[in-house]
Amino acid sequence: MSEKMTREEEDALKKAVFDGMSERRQNQIMRRGYEKWDPFLAPKDPIDIRTDPTKRTSKMLMREFLQTVSAEEYSNSYGRGVLEMAMGLVNNEERFLGMFEFSCWYRDLLEREKPETES
């Protein structure tokens, strides 16, 4: 609350806010204690938006990736998997880090051991 407001003015404003509430909400406040209740609390900060090291959100990563894939090549299930993986990586979840590292290793293995007939 503003430093310039007197205690009496603050109490009067608090009472006005309280009187303007529904009876049910007033009862909730009274159970917790009217004196403890502060109607002037500053709002909480919004949930921080998680990004990866490239400053992209999981949805941005998913959209960017899916733009590189032909729409005929993937299904809803494929898209859900991409989103789940992006969210897991952005949130640094060990399960998804393991899947990512395995996928990279497997891609490299396939490249190293590619059959000679494919070229």
C-alpha positions in Angstrom: 0.0 0.0 0.0 1.2 3.6 -0.5 3.4 5.1 2.2 1.4 8.3 2.0 -1.9 6.6 3.2 -2.5 6.9 6.9 -3.4 3.8 9.0 -7.0 5.1 9.4 -7.4 5.5 5.6 -5.9 2.1 5.0 -8.3 0.5 7.6 -11.3 2.4 6.0 -10.3 1.1 2.5 -9.8 -2.4 3.8 -13.3 -2.3 5.4 -14.8 -1.0 2.1 -13.2 -3.9 0.2 -14.4 -6.4 2.8 -18.0 -4.9 2.7 -18.1 -5.2 -1.1 -17.4 -8.9 -1.0 -19.9 -11.7 -1.0 -21.0 -13.1 2.3 -19.3 -16.4 1.5 -15.9 -14.7 0.9 -16.3 -12.6 4.0 -16.9 -15.8 6.0 -13.7 -17.3 4.6 -11.7 -14.2 5.6 -13.2 -14.2 9.1 -12.3 -17.9 9.6 -8.7 -17.1 8.7 -8.7 -13.8 10.7 -9.6 -10.4 9.4 -6.5 -8.8 11.0 -4.2 -11.2 9.1 -6.0 -10.5 5.8 -4.3 -8.1 3.5 -6.4 -7.0 0.5 -3.5 -4.9 -0.8 -1.0 -7.7 -1.6 0.9 -7.2 -4.8 0.0 -9.8 -7.5 2.3 -12.7 -7.9 4.7 -12.8 -10.9 3.5 -14.8 -13.9 4.9 -18.3 -14.2 8.3 -18.0 -15.8 8.3 -19.2 -19.4 10.9 -21.9 -19.7 13.2 -21.9 -22.7 16.1 -24.0 -23.9 19.6 -22.7 -24.4 18.5 -21.2 -27.8 15.8 -19.2 -26.0 13.0 -21.2 -27.6 10.0 -22.6 -25.8 9.0 -26.2 -26.2 6.1 -25.1 -28.5 8.5 -23.0 -30.7 10.8 -26.0 -31.0 8.0 -28.3 -31.9 6.6 -25.9 -34.6 10.0 -25.3 -36.1 10.7 -29.0 -36.3 7.4 -30.0 -37.7 7.8 -27.3 -40.5 10.8 -29.4 -41.7 8.6 -32.5 -41.9 6.0 -33.1 -44.6 2.5 -33.1 -43.2 1.9 -36.4 -44.8 4.8 -37.9 -43.0 3.5 -37.5 -39.4 0.3 -38.2 -37.5 -1.2 -36.7 -34.4 0.6 -39.2 -32.3 3.9 -38.2 -33.9 3.2 -34.6 -33.2 2.3 -35.4 -29.5 5.6 -37.2 -29.2 7.5 -34.3 -30.6 5.8 -31.9 -28.2 6.4 -34.2 -25.2 10.1 -34.6 -26.1 10.5 -30.8 -26.6 8.8 -30.1 -23.2 11.0 -32.8 -21.5 14.2 -31.3 -23.0 13.3 -27.7 -22.1 12.5 -28.8 -18.6 15.8 -30.8 -18.3 14.0 -34.0 -17.3 16.5 -36.8 -17.1 14.1 -39.3 -18.9 14.0 -37.1 -22.0 17.7 -36.2 -21.9 18.4 -40.0 -21.9 16.1 -40.5 -24.9 17.7 -37.6 -26.7 21.2 -38.9 -26.1 20.2 -42.4 -27.1 18.6 -41.1 -30.3 21.8 -39.1 -31.2 23.9 -42.2 -30.5 21.6 -44.4 -32.6 21.6 -42.0 -35.5 25.4 -42.0 -35.5 25.5 -45.8 -35.2 23.3 -46.1 -38.3 25.5 -43.7 -40.2 28.6 -45.6 -39.3 27.2 -49.0 -40.1 25.1 -48.0 -43.1 24.8 -51.0 -45.5 27.0 -50.5 -48.6 24.0 -51.1 -50.8 22.4 -47.9 -49.7 24.1 -44.8 -51.2 
